[in-house]
């Protein structure tokens, strides 16, 4: 991994979510009224979250799960309600505060522990499953695979993540900055070619124990994201 590139991008994301867009993302991930553009993003994110959760065992009791880039905590809550011990981490302290406020009073047999920081922190320990929903989409393919390699080394069963698929329309949309209004636009999303991504993963000797499994694209108006599952062989 190019540490300088990764840290620079990480810093940009932290600044964006904490200083620029925390309120906008709080509204986007709630039931509050939003613009028609954001309604499509909200619907797409809801479908993506359901897709990722569908890749996991329905009963997660006794499983330790990392929600890498937990945002306002919706996926962490659903996984905990299915019995998981969830470690939820995000770069944005403001989003983590919102996530804590939104925890329901009853999580059933599961639990959530929130952290502010880097999802790659080895101090978080080992996991049965790792889920990174839209938390790697701002990184180049090489940096993305480097991050996956680090996470895979501490994961026993499956690693689920999303990336922005490289399509002509998506590339044009992101280049034009149409995802959000200029005032609260995120750092650039980096479209990635799936074939190239799979090749980069397969070329890593440390990833030889993993296979690519389910792949599914979600498109909802201004939201386009691709889920990819890596599973232990």
C-alpha positions as CSV (number, residue, x, y, z in Angstrom):
1,X,0.0,0.0,0.0
2,X,1.1,3.5,-0.7
3,X,0.8,4.7,2.9
4,X,1.0,8.4,1.9
5,X,-1.8,8.1,-0.6
6,X,-4.0,6.0,1.8
7,X,-3.4,8.4,4.7
8,X,-4.1,11.5,2.5
9,X,-7.4,10.1,1.3
10,X,-8.3,8.9,4.8
11,X,-7.7,12.4,6.0
12,X,-9.9,13.9,3.3
13,X,-12.7,11.5,4.2
14,X,-12.5,12.3,7.9
15,X,-12.6,16.0,7.2
16,X,-15.6,15.6,4.8
17,X,-17.7,13.6,7.1
18,X,-16.9,15.4,10.3
19,X,-16.8,19.0,9.1
20,X,-18.8,19.2,5.9
21,X,-21.5,16.5,5.5
22,X,-22.4,14.9,8.9
23,X,-25.8,16.6,9.0
24,X,-26.5,15.7,5.3
25,X,-25.6,12.0,6.0
26,X,-27.6,12.0,9.2
27,X,-30.7,13.0,7.1
28,X,-29.8,10.7,4.2
29,X,-29.7,7.7,6.6
30,X,-32.9,8.6,8.4
31,X,-36.5,8.8,7.3
32,X,-36.4,12.6,7.0
33,X,-37.5,14.2,3.7
34,X,-34.7,14.6,1.2
35,X,-34.4,15.7,-2.4
36,X,-35.4,13.3,-5.2
37,X,-31.7,12.8,-6.0
38,X,-31.0,11.8,-2.5
39,X,-34.0,9.6,-2.3
40,X,-32.5,7.4,-5.1
41,X,-29.2,7.3,-3.1
42,X,-31.1,6.3,0.1
43,X,-33.0,3.6,-1.7
44,X,-29.8,2.2,-3.3
45,X,-28.0,2.2,0.0
46,X,-30.9,0.3,1.6
47,X,-30.9,-2.3,-1.1
48,X,-27.1,-2.6,-0.9
49,X,-27.2,-3.1,2.9
50,X,-29.8,-5.8,2.5
51,X,-27.7,-7.5,-0.2
52,X,-24.6,-7.6,2.0
53,X,-26.6,-8.9,5.0
54,X,-28.1,-11.6,2.8
55,X,-24.6,-12.9,2.1
56,X,-24.1,-13.6,5.8
57,X,-25.6,-16.4,7.9
58,X,-29.0,-15.6,9.1
59,X,-28.0,-16.6,12.6
60,X,-24.9,-14.7,13.6
61,X,-24.9,-15.8,17.2
62,X,-21.3,-16.4,18.4
63,X,-19.9,-14.6,15.3
64,X,-17.7,-11.6,15.6
65,X,-18.3,-9.1,12.8
66,X,-16.4,-5.9,11.8
67,X,-18.6,-3.2,10.3
68,X,-15.7,-1.3,8.5
69,X,-16.9,2.2,7.9
70,X,-20.1,1.9,9.9
71,X,-21.4,5.4,9.3
72,X,-24.7,5.9,11.2
73,X,-24.9,2.3,12.2
74,X,-27.8,0.8,10.3
75,X,-25.9,-2.4,9.2
76,X,-24.3,-2.8,12.6
77,X,-27.8,-2.8,14.2
78,X,-29.2,-5.4,11.8
79,X,-26.2,-7.7,12.3
80,X,-26.4,-7.4,16.1
81,X,-30.1,-8.1,16.0
82,X,-29.2,-11.4,14.3
83,X,-26.9,-12.3,17.2
84,X,-23.5,-10.9,16.1
85,X,-20.9,-9.3,18.3
86,X,-20.4,-6.2,16.1
87,X,-17.3,-4.0,16.2
88,X,-18.4,-0.9,14.3
89,X,-15.7,1.6,13.4
90,X,-15.7,4.9,11.3
91,X,-13.3,7.7,10.7
92,X,-16.0,10.3,11.6
93,X,-16.6,10.9,15.3
94,X,-19.8,12.7,14.4
95,X,-21.3,9.8,12.5
96,X,-20.3,7.4,15.3
97,X,-22.1,9.7,17.8
98,X,-25.2,9.6,15.6
99,X,-24.9,5.8,15.4
100,X,-24.7,5.5,19.2
101,X,-27.9,7.6,19.5
102,X,-29.8,5.4,17.1
103,X,-29.1,2.1,18.8
104,X,-32.4,0.5,19.7
105,X,-33.1,-0.5,23.3
106,X,-33.1,-4.2,22.5
107,X,-30.5,-5.8,20.3
108,X,-31.5,-9.3,21.2
109,X,-28.5,-11.6,21.7
110,X,-26.1,-9.4,19.8
111,X,-24.0,-6.4,20.8
112,X,-22.3,-3.4,19.2
113,X,-19.1,-1.7,20.3
114,X,-18.4,1.5,18.5
115,X,-14.9,2.9,17.7
116,X,-13.6,6.1,16.0
117,X,-10.6,5.3,13.9
118,X,-9.1,3.3,11.0
119,X,-10.9,0.1,10.0
120,X,-7.4,-1.4,9.3
121,X,-6.3,-1.1,12.9
122,X,-5.0,-4.5,14.0
123,X,-5.9,-3.7,17.6
124,X,-9.5,-4.4,16.7
125,X,-8.7,-8.1,16.6
126,X,-9.9,-11.0,14.5
127,X,-13.3,-11.5,13.0
128,X,-15.6,-14.2,11.5
129,X,-16.9,-11.7,9.0
130,X,-15.9,-8.2,7.7
131,X,-18.4,-5.9,5.9
132,X,-17.2,-2.7,4.2
133,X,-20.2,-1.0,2.7
134,X,-19.1,1.9,0.5
135,X,-16.0,2.4,2.7
136,X,-13.4,1.6,0.0
137,X,-15.0,3.4,-2.9
138,X,-12.8,6.4,-2.6
139,X,-9.5,4.4,-3.0
140,X,-7.7,3.3,-6.1
141,X,-7.8,-0.4,-6.9
142,X,-4.3,-1.1,-5.6
143,X,-5.0,0.6,-2.3
144,X,-8.3,-1.2,-2.1
145,X,-6.7,-4.6,-2.5
146,X,-4.0,-3.7,0.0
147,X,-6.7,-2.9,2.5
148,X,-8.6,-6.1,1.7
149,X,-5.3,-8.1,2.2
150,X,-4.9,-6.6,5.7
151,X,-8.5,-7.3,6.6
152,X,-8.4,-10.9,5.2
153,X,-5.4,-11.7,7.4
154,X,-7.7,-11.3,10.4
155,X,-10.9,-12.8,9.0
156,X,-12.0,-16.4,9.4
157,X,-15.0,-16.8,7.0
158,X,-16.0,-14.0,4.7
159,X,-15.1,-10.5,3.6
160,X,-17.9,-8.4,2.0
161,X,-17.2,-5.0,0.4
162,X,-18.4,-2.7,-2.3
163,X,-16.8,-0.8,-5.0
164,X,-17.9,1.7,-7.7
165,X,-18.1,-0.3,-10.9
166,X,-16.3,1.3,-13.9
167,X,-19.0,2.1,-16.3
168,X,-19.1,5.0,-18.8
169,X,-22.2,6.6,-17.2
170,X,-20.8,6.3,-13.6
171,X,-17.5,7.7,-14.6
172,X,-19.2,10.6,-16.3
173,X,-21.5,11.2,-13.3
174,X,-18.6,11.2,-10.8
175,X,-16.4,13.4,-13.1
176,X,-19.2,15.9,-13.3
177,X,-19.8,15.9,-9.6
178,X,-23.5,15.1,-9.8
179,X,-23.8,12.8,-6.8
180,X,-24.3,15.6,-4.3
181,X,-24.5,19.4,-4.5
182,X,-21.1,21.2,-4.6
183,X,-21.3,22.4,-1.0
184,X,-21.2,19.0,0.5
185,X,-19.6,16.9,-2.2
186,X,-17.5,14.0,-1.0
187,X,-13.9,13.3,-2.1
188,X,-13.9,11.7,-5.5
189,X,-15.2,8.2,-5.8
190,X,-12.8,6.0,-7.9
191,X,-14.6,3.7,-10.4
192,X,-12.9,0.3,-10.5
193,X,-13.1,-2.4,-13.3
194,X,-14.3,-5.6,-11.7
195,X,-12.2,-7.9,-13.9
196,X,-9.1,-6.0,-13.0
197,X,-10.0,-6.0,-9.3
198,X,-10.5,-9.8,-9.3
199,X,-7.1,-10.1,-11.1
200,X,-5.4,-8.0,-8.5
201,X,-6.8,-10.0,-5.7
202,X,-5.9,-13.3,-7.3
203,X,-2.3,-12.2,-7.8
204,X,-1.8,-11.7,-4.1
205,X,-0.1,-14.8,-2.6
206,X,-1.6,-14.0,0.8
207,X,-5.1,-14.2,-0.7
208,X,-4.6,-17.7,-2.1
209,X,-6.9,-19.1,0.6
210,X,-9.8,-16.9,-0.6
211,X,-12.2,-17.2,-3.6
212,X,-14.5,-14.6,-5.1
213,X,-18.1,-15.6,-4.6
214,X,-21.2,-13.6,-4.9
215,X,-21.2,-10.4,-7.0
216,X,-24.2,-8.1,-7.3
217,X,-24.6,-4.6,-8.7
218,X,-27.2,-2.2,-7.2
219,X,-28.3,0.8,-9.3
220,X,-30.8,3.3,-8.0
221,X,-30.8,6.6,-9.8
222,X,-27.7,8.4,-8.7
223,X,-26.5,5.5,-6.6
224,X,-24.5,2.7,-8.3
225,X,-22.4,0.3,-6.3
226,X,-21.2,-3.3,-6.7
227,X,-21.0,-5.8,-3.9
228,X,-18.3,-8.5,-4.0
229,X,-18.0,-11.4,-1.6
230,X,-14.6,-13.0,-0.7
231,X,-15.0,-16.4,1.0
232,X,-12.4,-18.7,2.6
233,X,-11.8,-21.8,0.4
